[in-house]
């Protein structure tokens, strides 16, 4: 059994490297503005147009249907190339949760948004738990036709960029 990369994966890494050298060099990204949060919606959309941003999203939702290894290659090469896509990691976590637990309607809406270069966020961290999901105390309960959230979150990475937040 070979643990090496396929020709397609090597081509993917090479294309990512060239993209980052061309598009992400210092001074090239102009839409960070005053937020300077290391996330460029322009770069995310360009990567999405190339089929990279939604590399692990199934094709039926607008992604490329790649593996987790492909996502690891994407993260490694965009990190190496200093691509300003800081919201990608948390969006990838939410996409994984949607694939495992989301309804078909939620997958169709939110995975296609992510694959198109959009951001998603997760409200996880709490004062006494940090990011230990086993120690979270916030709860949701039905109250008639509505849901009531009860608890405290300390921060939500890239919530200001996200279209939706998973709680």
DRENPA-161646 format. One record per residue (C-alpha): residue number from 1; residue in three letters; x, y, z. Coordinates in Angstrom, 1 decimal. Layout:
! residues N
<atom><num>NUM</num><residuo>ALA</residuo><c1>X</c1><c2>Y</c2><c3>Z</c3></atom>
...
//
This chain:
! residues 167
<atom><num>1</num><residuo>UNK</residuo><c1>0.0</c1><c2>0.0</c2><c3>0.0</c3></atom>
<atom><num>2</num><residuo>UNK</residuo><c1>1.4</c1><c2>3.4</c2><c3>-1.0</c3></atom>
<atom><num>3</num><residuo>UNK</residuo><c1>0.9</c1><c2>6.3</c2><c3>1.3</c3></atom>
<atom><num>4</num><residuo>UNK</residuo><c1>2.1</c1><c2>8.8</c2><c3>-1.3</c3></atom>
<atom><num>5</num><residuo>UNK</residuo><c1>0.0</c1><c2>11.4</c2><c3>-3.1</c3></atom>
<atom><num>6</num><residuo>UNK</residuo><c1>-1.8</c1><c2>10.6</c2><c3>-6.3</c3></atom>
<atom><num>7</num><residuo>UNK</residuo><c1>-0.9</c1><c2>12.6</c2><c3>-9.4</c3></atom>
<atom><num>8</num><residuo>UNK</residuo><c1>-4.2</c1><c2>14.5</c2><c3>-9.0</c3></atom>
<atom><num>9</num><residuo>UNK</residuo><c1>-3.3</c1><c2>15.5</c2><c3>-5.5</c3></atom>
<atom><num>10</num><residuo>UNK</residuo><c1>0.2</c1><c2>16.6</c2><c3>-6.5</c3></atom>
<atom><num>11</num><residuo>UNK</residuo><c1>-1.3</c1><c2>18.7</c2><c3>-9.2</c3></atom>
<atom><num>12</num><residuo>UNK</residuo><c1>-3.7</c1><c2>20.2</c2><c3>-6.6</c3></atom>
<atom><num>13</num><residuo>UNK</residuo><c1>-0.8</c1><c2>21.1</c2><c3>-4.3</c3></atom>
<atom><num>14</num><residuo>UNK</residuo><c1>1.1</c1><c2>22.6</c2><c3>-7.2</c3></atom>
<atom><num>15</num><residuo>UNK</residuo><c1>-1.9</c1><c2>24.7</c2><c3>-8.3</c3></atom>
<atom><num>16</num><residuo>UNK</residuo><c1>-2.6</c1><c2>25.9</c2><c3>-4.8</c3></atom>
<atom><num>17</num><residuo>UNK</residuo><c1>1.1</c1><c2>26.9</c2><c3>-4.4</c3></atom>
<atom><num>18</num><residuo>UNK</residuo><c1>1.0</c1><c2>28.8</c2><c3>-7.6</c3></atom>
<atom><num>19</num><residuo>UNK</residuo><c1>-2.3</c1><c2>30.5</c2><c3>-6.7</c3></atom>
<atom><num>20</num><residuo>UNK</residuo><c1>-1.0</c1><c2>31.6</c2><c3>-3.3</c3></atom>
<atom><num>21</num><residuo>UNK</residuo><c1>2.3</c1><c2>33.0</c2><c3>-4.9</c3></atom>
<atom><num>22</num><residuo>UNK</residuo><c1>0.3</c1><c2>34.9</c2><c3>-7.5</c3></atom>
<atom><num>23</num><residuo>UNK</residuo><c1>-2.8</c1><c2>36.1</c2><c3>-5.5</c3></atom>
<atom><num>24</num><residuo>UNK</residuo><c1>-1.8</c1><c2>36.1</c2><c3>-1.8</c3></atom>
<atom><num>25</num><residuo>UNK</residuo><c1>1.6</c1><c2>37.8</c2><c3>-1.8</c3></atom>
<atom><num>26</num><residuo>UNK</residuo><c1>1.9</c1><c2>40.7</c2><c3>0.7</c3></atom>
<atom><num>27</num><residuo>UNK</residuo><c1>0.1</c1><c2>43.7</c2><c3>-0.5</c3></atom>
<atom><num>28</num><residuo>UNK</residuo><c1>-1.9</c1><c2>41.9</c2><c3>-3.2</c3></atom>
<atom><num>29</num><residuo>UNK</residuo><c1>-5.0</c1><c2>41.3</c2><c3>-1.0</c3></atom>
<atom><num>30</num><residuo>UNK</residuo><c1>-6.9</c1><c2>44.5</c2><c3>-0.7</c3></atom>
<atom><num>31</num><residuo>UNK</residuo><c1>-10.2</c1><c2>43.6</c2><c3>1.0</c3></atom>
<atom><num>32</num><residuo>UNK</residuo><c1>-9.1</c1><c2>43.0</c2><c3>4.6</c3></atom>
<atom><num>33</num><residuo>UNK</residuo><c1>-9.6</c1><c2>46.7</c2><c3>5.4</c3></atom>
<atom><num>34</num><residuo>UNK</residuo><c1>-9.8</c1><c2>47.7</c2><c3>9.0</c3></atom>
<atom><num>35</num><residuo>UNK</residuo><c1>-11.0</c1><c2>44.3</c2><c3>10.2</c3></atom>
<atom><num>36</num><residuo>UNK</residuo><c1>-7.6</c1><c2>42.8</c2><c3>9.4</c3></atom>
<atom><num>37</num><residuo>UNK</residuo><c1>-8.9</c1><c2>39.4</c2><c3>10.6</c3></atom>
<atom><num>38</num><residuo>UNK</residuo><c1>-6.9</c1><c2>37.4</c2><c3>8.0</c3></atom>
<atom><num>39</num><residuo>UNK</residuo><c1>-10.0</c1><c2>36.6</c2><c3>5.9</c3></atom>
<atom><num>40</num><residuo>UNK</residuo><c1>-10.5</c1><c2>37.8</c2><c3>2.4</c3></atom>
<atom><num>41</num><residuo>UNK</residuo><c1>-13.9</c1><c2>37.1</c2><c3>0.9</c3></atom>
<atom><num>42</num><residuo>UNK</residuo><c1>-12.5</c1><c2>37.8</c2><c3>-2.5</c3></atom>
<atom><num>43</num><residuo>UNK</residuo><c1>-9.8</c1><c2>35.1</c2><c3>-2.1</c3></atom>
<atom><num>44</num><residuo>UNK</residuo><c1>-12.3</c1><c2>32.7</c2><c3>-0.7</c3></atom>
<atom><num>45</num><residuo>UNK</residuo><c1>-14.6</c1><c2>33.2</c2><c3>-3.7</c3></atom>
<atom><num>46</num><residuo>UNK</residuo><c1>-11.8</c1><c2>32.8</c2><c3>-6.2</c3></atom>
<atom><num>47</num><residuo>UNK</residuo><c1>-10.8</c1><c2>29.6</c2><c3>-4.6</c3></atom>
<atom><num>48</num><residuo>UNK</residuo><c1>-14.4</c1><c2>28.5</c2><c3>-4.7</c3></atom>
<atom><num>49</num><residuo>UNK</residuo><c1>-14.6</c1><c2>29.2</c2><c3>-8.4</c3></atom>
<atom><num>50</num><residuo>UNK</residuo><c1>-11.7</c1><c2>26.9</c2><c3>-8.8</c3></atom>
<atom><num>51</num><residuo>UNK</residuo><c1>-13.5</c1><c2>24.1</c2><c3>-6.9</c3></atom>
<atom><num>52</num><residuo>UNK</residuo><c1>-11.1</c1><c2>24.3</c2><c3>-3.9</c3></atom>
<atom><num>53</num><residuo>UNK</residuo><c1>-12.9</c1><c2>26.0</c2><c3>-1.1</c3></atom>
<atom><num>54</num><residuo>UNK</residuo><c1>-15.6</c1><c2>23.2</c2><c3>-0.9</c3></atom>
<atom><num>55</num><residuo>UNK</residuo><c1>-13.0</c1><c2>20.5</c2><c3>-1.6</c3></atom>
<atom><num>56</num><residuo>UNK</residuo><c1>-14.7</c1><c2>18.1</c2><c3>0.9</c3></atom>
<atom><num>57</num><residuo>UNK</residuo><c1>-18.3</c1><c2>19.1</c2><c3>0.1</c3></atom>
<atom><num>58</num><residuo>UNK</residuo><c1>-20.2</c1><c2>16.6</c2><c3>-1.9</c3></atom>
<atom><num>59</num><residuo>UNK</residuo><c1>-20.8</c1><c2>17.6</c2><c3>-5.6</c3></atom>
<atom><num>60</num><residuo>UNK</residuo><c1>-24.6</c1><c2>17.6</c2><c3>-5.2</c3></atom>
<atom><num>61</num><residuo>UNK</residuo><c1>-24.1</c1><c2>20.7</c2><c3>-2.9</c3></atom>
<atom><num>62</num><residuo>UNK</residuo><c1>-21.6</c1><c2>22.5</c2><c3>-5.2</c3></atom>
<atom><num>63</num><residuo>UNK</residuo><c1>-18.4</c1><c2>21.1</c2><c3>-3.8</c3></atom>
<atom><num>64</num><residuo>UNK</residuo><c1>-15.7</c1><c2>18.9</c2><c3>-5.3</c3></atom>
<atom><num>65</num><residuo>UNK</residuo><c1>-16.4</c1><c2>15.7</c2><c3>-3.3</c3></atom>
<atom><num>66</num><residuo>UNK</residuo><c1>-12.8</c1><c2>15.3</c2><c3>-2.2</c3></atom>
<atom><num>67</num><residuo>UNK</residuo><c1>-11.5</c1><c2>13.5</c2><c3>0.9</c3></atom>
<atom><num>68</num><residuo>UNK</residuo><c1>-10.2</c1><c2>14.7</c2><c3>4.2</c3></atom>
<atom><num>69</num><residuo>UNK</residuo><c1>-6.7</c1><c2>14.2</c2><c3>2.9</c3></atom>
<atom><num>70</num><residuo>UNK</residuo><c1>-7.6</c1><c2>16.7</c2><c3>0.1</c3></atom>
<atom><num>71</num><residuo>UNK</residuo><c1>-8.7</c1><c2>19.1</c2><c3>2.9</c3></atom>
<atom><num>72</num><residuo>UNK</residuo><c1>-5.5</c1><c2>18.6</c2><c3>4.8</c3></atom>
<atom><num>73</num><residuo>UNK</residuo><c1>-3.5</c1><c2>19.3</c2><c3>1.6</c3></atom>
<atom><num>74</num><residuo>UNK</residuo><c1>-5.6</c1><c2>22.5</c2><c3>1.1</c3></atom>
<atom><num>75</num><residuo>UNK</residuo><c1>-5.0</c1><c2>23.7</c2><c3>4.7</c3></atom>
<atom><num>76</num><residuo>UNK</residuo><c1>-1.3</c1><c2>22.9</c2><c3>4.6</c3></atom>
<atom><num>77</num><residuo>UNK</residuo><c1>-0.7</c1><c2>24.7</c2><c3>1.3</c3></atom>
<atom><num>78</num><residuo>UNK</residuo><c1>-2.9</c1><c2>27.7</c2><c3>2.0</c3></atom>
<atom><num>79</num><residuo>UNK</residuo><c1>-1.2</c1><c2>28.0</c2><c3>5.4</c3></atom>
<atom><num>80</num><residuo>UNK</residuo><c1>2.2</c1><c2>27.8</c2><c3>3.7</c3></atom>
<atom><num>81</num><residuo>UNK</residuo><c1>1.2</c1><c2>30.3</c2><c3>1.1</c3></atom>
<atom><num>82</num><residuo>UNK</residuo><c1>-0.4</c1><c2>32.6</c2><c3>3.8</c3></atom>
<atom><num>83</num><residuo>UNK</residuo><c1>-3.7</c1><c2>32.7</c2><c3>2.0</c3></atom>
<atom><num>84</num><residuo>UNK</residuo><c1>-6.0</c1><c2>35.0</c2><c3>4.0</c3></atom>
<atom><num>85</num><residuo>UNK</residuo><c1>-8.9</c1><c2>32.6</c2><c3>4.5</c3></atom>
<atom><num>86</num><residuo>UNK</residuo><c1>-9.0</c1><c2>32.5</c2><c3>8.3</c3></atom>
<atom><num>87</num><residuo>UNK</residuo><c1>-12.7</c1><c2>31.6</c2><c3>8.5</c3></atom>
<atom><num>88</num><residuo>UNK</residuo><c1>-12.1</c1><c2>28.4</c2><c3>6.5</c3></atom>
<atom><num>89</num><residuo>UNK</residuo><c1>-11.2</c1><c2>26.2</c2><c3>9.4</c3></atom>
<atom><num>90</num><residuo>UNK</residuo><c1>-14.2</c1><c2>26.9</c2><c3>11.5</c3></atom>
<atom><num>91</num><residuo>UNK</residuo><c1>-16.4</c1><c2>26.7</c2><c3>8.4</c3></atom>
<atom><num>92</num><residuo>UNK</residuo><c1>-15.0</c1><c2>23.3</c2><c3>7.7</c3></atom>
<atom><num>93</num><residuo>UNK</residuo><c1>-15.9</c1><c2>22.1</c2><c3>11.2</c3></atom>
<atom><num>94</num><residuo>UNK</residuo><c1>-19.5</c1><c2>23.3</c2><c3>10.7</c3></atom>
<atom><num>95</num><residuo>UNK</residuo><c1>-19.7</c1><c2>21.6</c2><c3>7.3</c3></atom>
<atom><num>96</num><residuo>UNK</residuo><c1>-18.6</c1><c2>18.4</c2><c3>8.9</c3></atom>
<atom><num>97</num><residuo>UNK</residuo><c1>-21.3</c1><c2>18.7</c2><c3>11.5</c3></atom>
<atom><num>98</num><residuo>UNK</residuo><c1>-23.9</c1><c2>19.5</c2><c3>8.8</c3></atom>
<atom><num>99</num><residuo>UNK</residuo><c1>-22.9</c1><c2>16.4</c2><c3>6.9</c3></atom>
<atom><num>100</num><residuo>UNK</residuo><c1>-23.3</c1><c2>14.2</c2><c3>9.9</c3></atom>
<atom><num>101</num><residuo>UNK</residuo><c1>-26.3</c1><c2>15.7</c2><c3>11.7</c3></atom>
<atom><num>102</num><residuo>UNK</residuo><c1>-27.9</c1><c2>18.3</c2><c3>9.4</c3></atom>
<atom><num>103</num><residuo>UNK</residuo><c1>-31.2</c1><c2>17.8</c2><c3>7.5</c3></atom>
<atom><num>104</num><residuo>UNK</residuo><c1>-31.2</c1><c2>17.6</c2><c3>3.8</c3></atom>
<atom><num>105</num><residuo>UNK</residuo><c1>-32.5</c1><c2>21.2</c2><c3>3.6</c3></atom>
<atom><num>106</num><residuo>UNK</residuo><c1>-29.8</c1><c2>22.5</c2><c3>5.9</c3></atom>
<atom><num>107</num><residuo>UNK</residuo><c1>-27.1</c1><c2>20.7</c2><c3>3.9</c3></atom>
<atom><num>108</num><residuo>UNK</residuo><c1>-28.4</c1><c2>22.1</c2><c3>0.6</c3></atom>
<atom><num>109</num><residuo>UNK</residuo><c1>-28.5</c1><c2>25.6</c2><c3>1.9</c3></atom>
<atom><num>110</num><residuo>UNK</residuo><c1>-25.4</c1><c2>25.8</c2><c3>4.1</c3></atom>
<atom><num>111</num><residuo>UNK</residuo><c1>-22.9</c1><c2>23.5</c2><c3>2.3</c3></atom>
<atom><num>112</num><residuo>UNK</residuo><c1>-23.6</c1><c2>25.2</c2><c3>-1.0</c3></atom>
<atom><num>113</num><residuo>UNK</residuo><c1>-22.9</c1><c2>28.5</c2><c3>0.7</c3></atom>
<atom><num>114</num><residuo>UNK</residuo><c1>-19.6</c1><c2>27.2</c2><c3>2.1</c3></atom>
<atom><num>115</num><residuo>UNK</residuo><c1>-18.6</c1><c2>25.6</c2><c3>-1.2</c3></atom>
<atom><num>116</num><residuo>UNK</residuo><c1>-19.2</c1><c2>29.0</c2><c3>-2.9</c3></atom>
<atom><num>117</num><residuo>UNK</residuo><c1>-16.7</c1><c2>30.7</c2><c3>-0.6</c3></atom>
<atom><num>118</num><residuo>UNK</residuo><c1>-19.0</c1><c2>31.6</c2><c3>2.2</c3></atom>
<atom><num>119</num><residuo>UNK</residuo><c1>-18.3</c1><c2>31.5</c2><c3>5.9</c3></atom>
<atom><num>120</num><residuo>UNK</residuo><c1>-20.1</c1><c2>29.6</c2><c3>8.7</c3></atom>
<atom><num>121</num><residuo>UNK</residuo><c1>-19.3</c1><c2>29.7</c2><c3>12.5</c3></atom>
<atom><num>122</num><residuo>UNK</residuo><c1>-19.9</c1><c2>27.7</c2><c3>15.6</c3></atom>
<atom><num>123</num><residuo>UNK</residuo><c1>-20.9</c1><c2>29.0</c2><c3>19.0</c3></atom>
<atom><num>124</num><residuo>UNK</residuo><c1>-19.0</c1><c2>26.5</c2><c3>21.2</c3></atom>
<atom><num>125</num><residuo>UNK</residuo><c1>-16.7</c1><c2>28.2</c2><c3>23.8</c3></atom>
<atom><num>126</num><residuo>UNK</residuo><c1>-18.1</c1><c2>28.7</c2><c3>27.2</c3></atom>
<atom><num>127</num><residuo>UNK</residuo><c1>-16.7</c1><c2>30.3</c2><c3>30.4</c3></atom>
<atom><num>128</num><residuo>UNK</residuo><c1>-16.2</c1><c2>27.1</c2><c3>32.4</c3></atom>
<atom><num>129</num><residuo>UNK</residuo><c1>-15.7</c1><c2>24.7</c2><c3>29.4</c3></atom>
<atom><num>130</num><residuo>UNK</residuo><c1>-13.5</c1><c2>26.5</c2><c3>26.9</c3></atom>
<atom><num>131</num><residuo>UNK</residuo><c1>-13.9</c1><c2>24.4</c2><c3>23.8</c3></atom>
<atom><num>132</num><residuo>UNK</residuo><c1>-14.4</c1><c2>21.1</c2><c3>25.6</c3></atom>
<atom><num>133</num><residuo>UNK</residuo><c1>-17.7</c1><c2>20.1</c2><c3>24.0</c3></atom>
<atom><num>134</num><residuo>UNK</residuo><c1>-18.2</c1><c2>17.4</c2><c3>26.6</c3></atom>
<atom><num>135</num><residuo>UNK</residuo><c1>-18.4</c1><c2>20.1</c2><c3>29.3</c3></atom>
<atom><num>136</num><residuo>UNK</residuo><c1>-20.8</c1><c2>22.5</c2><c3>27.6</c3></atom>
<atom><num>137</num><residuo>UNK</residuo><c1>-23.8</c1><c2>23.7</c2><c3>29.6</c3></atom>
<atom><num>138</num><residuo>UNK</residuo><c1>-25.8</c1><c2>25.8</c2><c3>27.2</c3></atom>
<atom><num>139</num><residuo>UNK</residuo><c1>-29.1</c1><c2>24.2</c2><c3>26.2</c3></atom>
<atom><num>140</num><residuo>UNK</residuo><c1>-31.9</c1><c2>24.7</c2><c3>23.8</c3></atom>
<atom><num>141</num><residuo>UNK</residuo><c1>-35.5</c1><c2>24.0</c2><c3>24.7</c3></atom>
<atom><num>142</num><residuo>UNK</residuo><c1>-38.8</c1><c2>24.3</c2><c3>22.8</c3></atom>
<atom><num>143</num><residuo>UNK</residuo><c1>-41.2</c1><c2>26.9</c2><c3>24.0</c3></atom>
<atom><num>144</num><residuo>UNK</residuo><c1>-44.3</c1><c2>26.6</c2><c3>21.8</c3></atom>
<atom><num>145</num><residuo>UNK</residuo><c1>-43.3</c1><c2>27.2</c2><c3>18.2</c3></atom>
<atom><num>146</num><residuo>UNK</residuo><c1>-39.9</c1><c2>28.7</c2><c3>19.1</c3></atom>
<atom><num>147</num><residuo>UNK</residuo><c1>-36.6</c1><c2>27.6</c2><c3>20.5</c3></atom>
<atom><num>148</num><residuo>UNK</residuo><c1>-35.1</c1><c2>29.2</c2><c3>23.6</c3></atom>
<atom><num>149</num><residuo>UNK</residuo><c1>-31.4</c1><c2>29.2</c2><c3>24.1</c3></atom>
<atom><num>150</num><residuo>UNK</residuo><c1>-30.2</c1><c2>29.2</c2><c3>27.7</c3></atom>
<atom><num>151</num><residuo>UNK</residuo><c1>-26.5</c1><c2>29.6</c2><c3>28.5</c3></atom>
<atom><num>152</num><residuo>UNK</residuo><c1>-23.4</c1><c2>31.7</c2><c3>27.9</c3></atom>
<atom><num>153</num><residuo>UNK</residuo><c1>-20.9</c1><c2>31.7</c2><c3>25.1</c3></atom>
<atom><num>154</num><residuo>UNK</residuo><c1>-17.6</c1><c2>33.5</c2><c3>25.4</c3></atom>
<atom><num>155</num><residuo>UNK</residuo><c1>-16.7</c1><c2>34.0</c2><c3>21.7</c3></atom>
<atom><num>156</num><residuo>UNK</residuo><c1>-17.5</c1><c2>32.7</c2><c3>18.3</c3></atom>
<atom><num>157</num><residuo>UNK</residuo><c1>-14.6</c1><c2>32.8</c2><c3>15.9</c3></atom>
<atom><num>158</num><residuo>UNK</residuo><c1>-15.5</c1><c2>34.6</c2><c3>12.6</c3></atom>
<atom><num>159</num><residuo>UNK</residuo><c1>-19.1</c1><c2>35.1</c2><c3>13.5</c3></atom>
<atom><num>160</num><residuo>UNK</residuo><c1>-18.8</c1><c2>38.6</c2><c3>12.0</c3></atom>
<atom><num>161</num><residuo>UNK</residuo><c1>-18.1</c1><c2>36.8</c2><c3>8.6</c3></atom>
<atom><num>162</num><residuo>UNK</residuo><c1>-20.6</c1><c2>34.0</c2><c3>8.9</c3></atom>
<atom><num>163</num><residuo>UNK</residuo><c1>-24.0</c1><c2>33.8</c2><c3>7.3</c3></atom>
<atom><num>164</num><residuo>UNK</residuo><c1>-25.1</c1><c2>31.3</c2><c3>10.0</c3></atom>
<atom><num>165</num><residuo>UNK</residuo><c1>-23.9</c1><c2>30.1</c2><c3>13.3</c3></atom>
<atom><num>166</num><residuo>UNK</residuo><c1>-24.2</c1><c2>26.5</c2><c3>14.6</c3></atom>
<atom><num>167</num><residuo>UNK</residuo><c1>-25.2</c1><c2>26.4</c2><c3>18.2</c3></atom>
//
